[in-house]
Every structure is written in structure tokens, then in C-alpha cells.
Amino acid sequence: MPPVTKASVRGFLGHDAAEEEGFLDVASTFIVNQIIYAVGAKQWPSLLHPVLYKYLPGFSGLMEQYSNIKDVVQRQMKDKKASGLKPLSDPSRDGRFLVNLRLHMDIQMSLCAARIHTTTTTIVQCLYDLASRQQYLPALRQEVLEVIEEHENVLKRRPASKLGDTDSFVKEVQKFCSPDLTTFQRKATAPVTLSNGFHIPKGARIEVVTAAINANADLHDNPLKSDEARSKFQVLSVSGLDLSWGYGRAACPGRFIADSLTKMVLVKVLKRYDIKMPEASLDIAQ
């Protein structure tokens, strides 16, 4: 998680912030208090939230974390404003965020909650699969070495897009080892009838069984057999048959950044290390 946290903070806030250990700690743990607070808030009618919000579980933790990052965010805002919005280490060019500190902190923490843990989970599972499926290592390593050598040993977005076998490998990992069995968890705020006549009453909670879609033989060839060549150059694609990144308006807008971070880690590992499971471990590929 630390490398993903640091890279994410550097990309969305700036280099200086990515060197602040206190900020990195808040960035990686903010989601814990956020979930606690959200669960507590859902126990009460929204009409009472303006009165009760300060007394809900997790609120004090969130306020403490905001206090811990305030100076770092404010310093980045001042530096950006002083530069005349020129792109230094901070990519944001929207002047609104240079005068409203709370808005900027809200945005930064929301980005941290959305990107760090999900990207880390994908990377960790990719490493587990590399360790347990040794047969895929030679081809993936060869591809990485060829692409990197072609671009002077610098991994940028364009050369990263040429890692077709790596794309397919990550896609298979997302399919077989998704962090969630379901996606699109939603609560109906009003009654709705779908085009097929299915009625969803107000207050109903719905979700899509992603794991069942991935294992459906009517939708995929040999769905229960891992095939690292199945989805070459398709890791960022979205469709109703693969909900790893969501779908439609709910598709993950940050998947391009998550993909880049994932490939950066995999390229580093494949270039420098051999990776395998301990002899006494079970083969998780089975």
C-alpha cells in the first residue's frame, strides 16, 4: 500500500505532499473512518443528519484527520496560487480549489478513499497470481523487457499501452480474484420499473452478481479456466459482460491511473525479481 499511496498523492496533490509521512498515513487510513461514519449516518433519517452529524461514530476521527492534513493541503494551495496556476508538481489548474481549503481537502480525501485500497488490492492479487502461476512469468517478463528497452528503459503511458500480455493477465486476475462478489450496490430512492417489467420498490437494495457473470459459460468461453491471452489490450475496456471497472456512467473514471500504477509495480517486479510461492504453500491457482 505505501508505494500506491505515495504515487497517488504525488499525482493528485503534489511531490511535497507525497513526502509528508503524516499526510500519507491519513491518505491510507481515511477510508476506515469514512466507512464507520457512513454506516452510522445510514441508521438515521436524512432529515436528522444536520442535527446528529457531530455525534455519529467516526466523526471525531475524520475531524482529527482533516486537522492533520490541513497544513499540507494549504501549503500546496498557496504554492499553486503563487505560481499563477502553472503546472509544477500539482496538476490541478482549477482556481476554485485555491481559495476553498475545505473543498480541496474533501476532494483529496475522496480521491484517496476511491483509489488507494482498490488499486492496492489489484496489485497484491496480481503478485499472488504471478507467484502461483509460474508458467506465465517468461512471456510477461519478455514482453516487459522488450517494450522497456524500446523506450529507453522509461515506462510512460504510451509504452505501457503496448503491454498487451500484461493487460490480459491483469484482466484475468480481476475476473477470477475480484475483491467483491457483487458490484453496483445501490439503494432505490424511488420506485422504478425496468424495461423488462421488473419492479424495484423504494428502499430496496440492489446489486449485480459480478462473480456469476464471470463464471457464466453462456457469456464466456471456458469461464472457469484462466487464460492470460484472452483479453489482450483490453484491461481498460468496460461492458455488460465484465464489470471490473463498472459500466456506463458508473464506470471508474480513474481506471487509467490505476492501470498505470499497476503496470509500474508489475514492470518493476518482473524486471528485478523472481517470484514464487513457498514450497509448503498451497497453489492458489487451483
C-alpha positions in Angstrom: 0.0 0.0 0.0 2.7 2.6 0.7 4.0 2.8 -2.9 0.5 3.2 -4.2 -0.4 5.8 -1.6 2.7 7.8 -2.3 2.2 7.7 -6.1 -1.4 8.6 -5.8 -0.8 11.6 -3.5 2.0 12.8 -5.8 -0.2 12.7 -8.8 -3.2 14.4 -7.3 -1.7 16.8 -4.9 2.0 17.2 -5.4 5.5 16.0 -4.8 5.9 17.8 -1.5 2.7 16.2 -0.1 3.9 12.8 -1.1 7.0 13.2 1.1 4.9 14.0 4.2 4.6 10.8 6.3 1.7 12.3 8.3 -0.3 13.0 5.1 0.4 9.6 3.7 -0.8 8.0 6.9 -4.1 9.9 6.7 -4.5 9.2 3.0 -4.2 5.4 3.5 -6.5 5.2 6.6 -9.1 7.9 5.9 -11.5 5.3 4.3 -11.8 3.5 7.7 -13.3 6.4 9.5 -15.3 7.3 6.4 -17.0 3.9 6.3 -17.7 3.9 10.1 -19.3 7.4 9.7 -21.3 6.4 6.6 -22.7 3.3 8.3 -23.7 5.3 11.4 -25.3 8.0 9.2 -27.4 5.5 7.4 -29.1 4.4 10.7 -30.8 7.7 10.9 -33.3 9.5 8.6 -31.5 12.1 6.4 -33.7 14.8 7.9 -31.9 14.4 11.2 -28.3 14.4 9.7 -27.8 18.2 10.2 -28.5 17.8 13.9 -26.8 14.5 14.6 -23.8 14.5 12.3 -21.3 15.6 15.0 -22.3 12.8 17.3 -22.1 9.9 14.8 -19.3 7.3 15.2 -16.3 8.2 13.1 -16.9 11.9 13.1 -14.2 12.7 15.7 -11.7 10.5 13.8 -12.5 12.3 10.5 -12.0 15.7 12.1 -8.7 14.7 13.6 -7.5 13.5 10.2 -8.6 16.7 8.5 -6.7 18.7 11.1 -3.6 16.6 10.4 -3.6 17.3 6.7 -4.7 20.9 6.8 -1.3 22.5 6.8 0.0 20.3 3.9 -3.0 21.0 1.7 -3.0 24.7 2.5 0.7 24.9 1.6 0.1 23.2 -1.7 -2.7 25.7 -2.5 -0.6 28.7 -1.7 2.3 27.4 -3.8 0.0 26.8 -6.7 -1.6 30.2 -6.4 1.7 31.9 -6.2 2.8 30.2 -9.4 -0.1 31.6 -11.3 -1.7 28.2 -11.8 1.3 27.0 -13.8 1.7 23.2 -13.6 4.5 22.5 -11.2 4.2 19.3 -9.1 0.5 19.9 -8.6 -1.6 19.1 -11.7 -4.8 20.9 -10.6 -5.4 24.1 -12.6 -8.8 25.0 -11.4 -8.7 28.2 -9.4 -11.7 27.4 -7.3 -9.6 24.9 -5.3 -7.1 27.6 -4.3 -9.5 29.6 -2.2 -11.6 27.0 -0.5 -9.5 24.9 1.8 -12.3 22.6 3.0 -13.3 21.9 -0.6 -9.8 20.9 -1.5 -9.4 18.6 1.5 -12.8 17.0 0.7 -11.7 16.3 -2.8 -8.2 15.0 -1.9 -9.6 12.6 0.8 -12.4 11.4 -1.5 -9.8 10.6 -4.2 -7.7 8.7 -1.6 -10.6 6.7 -0.4 -11.6 5.8 -4.0 -8.2 4.9 -5.4 -5.6 3.6 -2.9 -7.2 0.4 -1.5 -8.8 -0.7 -4.7 -5.5 -0.3 -6.7 -3.5 -2.0 -3.9 -5.9 -5.0 -3.8 -5.5 -5.5 -7.6 -1.7 -5.3 -7.4 -1.4 -7.7 -4.5 -3.6 -10.2 -6.2 -1.5 -9.9 -9.4 1.6 -10.7 -7.4 -0.1 -13.7 -5.8 -1.1 -15.0 -9.2 2.4 -14.4 -10.6 3.8 -16.4 -7.7 1.4 -19.3 -8.1 1.3 -19.5 -11.9 4.9 -19.7 -12.9 4.1 -20.7 -16.5 3.1 -17.1 -17.3 6.3 -15.4 -16.0 8.6 -15.9 -19.0 6.2 -14.4 -21.5 5.3 -11.5 -19.3 8.9 -10.8 -18.5 10.0 -11.0 -22.1 7.2 -8.5 -23.1 8.2 -6.1 -20.4 11.9 -6.2 -21.3 11.2 -5.7 -25.0 8.9 -2.7 -24.5 11.1 -1.0 -21.9 14.2 -1.4 -24.0 12.4 0.0 -27.0 11.6 3.2 -25.0 15.0 3.7 -23.3 14.0 2.0 -20.0 11.4 4.6 -19.2 7.8 3.5 -18.6 5.4 6.2 -19.7 1.8 5.9 -20.7 2.5 5.2 -24.4 4.9 2.3 -23.9 2.7 1.0 -21.1 -0.2 0.7 -23.5 1.9 -1.7 -25.6 2.0 -4.3 -22.8 -0.8 -6.4 -24.3 0.0 -9.7 -22.5 0.2 -7.8 -19.2 -3.1 -6.2 -19.9 -4.7 -9.6 -20.4 -3.0 -11.0 -17.3 -4.4 -8.2 -15.1 -7.9 -8.6 -16.7 -7.9 -12.3 -15.8 -6.8 -11.5 -12.3 -9.7 -9.1 -12.0 -12.1 -11.7 -13.3 -11.0 -14.6 -11.1 -10.0 -12.7 -8.0 -12.3 -9.8 -7.8 -12.3 -8.1 -4.4 -16.1 -8.2 -4.4 -18.6 -11.0 -5.4 -21.1 -8.2 -6.4 -20.9 -4.7 -7.7 -23.2 -1.7 -8.1 -24.6 -1.8 -4.6 -27.4 0.7 -4.7 -30.5 1.7 -2.7 -33.6 2.7 -4.6 -34.6 6.2 -3.5 -37.8 6.0 -5.6 -39.8 3.1 -7.1 -38.7 2.2 -10.6 -39.9 -0.4 -13.2 -37.2 -1.8 -15.5 -37.7 -2.3 -19.3 -38.4 -6.0 -18.8 -41.2 -5.2 -16.3 -39.3 -6.0 -13.1 -40.3 -3.6 -10.4 -38.0 -2.2 -7.8 -39.8 -0.6 -4.8 -38.5 2.4 -2.9 -35.9 1.5 -0.3 -34.9 -1.8 -1.9 -31.2 -2.5 -2.0 -29.9 -4.0 -5.3 -26.6 -5.2 -6.6 -25.2 -7.1 -9.6 -23.7 -10.6 -9.1 -20.4 -9.9 -10.9 -18.9 -13.3 -9.9 -21.8 -15.2 -11.5 -21.4 -13.2 -14.7 -17.7 -14.0 -14.9 -18.5 -17.7 -14.4 -21.3 -17.9 -16.9 -20.5 -20.3 -19.8 -23.1 -18.8 -22.0 -21.2 -15.5 -21.9 -17.6 -16.6 -21.8 -15.6 -19.4 -23.3 -14.2 -21.7 -20.6 -15.0 -19.2 -17.9 -13.5 -21.2 -15.1 -10.2 -21.7 -16.8 -7.6 -18.9 -16.6 -6.4 -17.8 -20.0 -3.9 -15.0 -19.8 -4.2 -14.4 -23.6 -7.9 -13.9 -23.6 -8.1 -10.1 -23.2 -5.0 -8.7 -24.9 -5.0 -4.9 -24.8 -8.5 -4.9 -23.1 -7.7 -4.3 -19.5 -9.4 -0.9 -19.5 -12.5 -1.9 -21.5 -15.9 -1.9 -19.9 -19.0 -3.8 -20.9 -22.0 -5.6 -19.5 -20.1 -8.8 -19.6 -17.2 -7.5 -17.4 -18.0 -5.2 -14.5 -14.4 -5.0 -13.1 -14.4 -1.2 -13.8 -18.1 -0.7 -13.6 -20.2 0.2 -16.5 -21.8 3.2 -18.3 -22.0 6.3 -16.2 -20.8 4.4 -13.2 -17.6 3.2 -14.9 -14.5 4.1 -12.9 -13.1 7.4 -14.3 -9.7 6.7 -12.6 -9.1 3.3 -14.2 -6.5 4.7 -16.5 -4.4 5.9 -13.5 -5.0 2.7 -11.6 -3.9 0.7 -14.7 -0.7 2.8 -14.9 0.2 2.2 -11.2 -0.5 -1.5 -11.5 1.8 -1.8 -14.5 4.5 0.3 -12.9 4.7 -2.2 -10.0 4.4 -5.3 -12.2 7.2 -4.0 -14.5 9.5 -3.4 -11.5 8.8 -6.8 -10.2 9.2 -8.6 -13.5 12.4 -6.8 -14.3 14.2 -7.3 -11.0 12.8 -10.3 -9.2 11.9 -13.9 -9.5 8.6 -14.6 -7.6 7.1 -17.9 -6.4 5.1 -19.3 -3.6 6.9 -21.0 -0.6 7.3 -24.7 -1.2 4.9 -25.6 1.7 2.2 -23.3 0.5 -0.9 -24.4 -1.3 -1.1 -23.5 -5.0 -3.8 -20.8 -5.0 -4.2 -21.2 -8.8 -6.0 -24.4 -8.0 
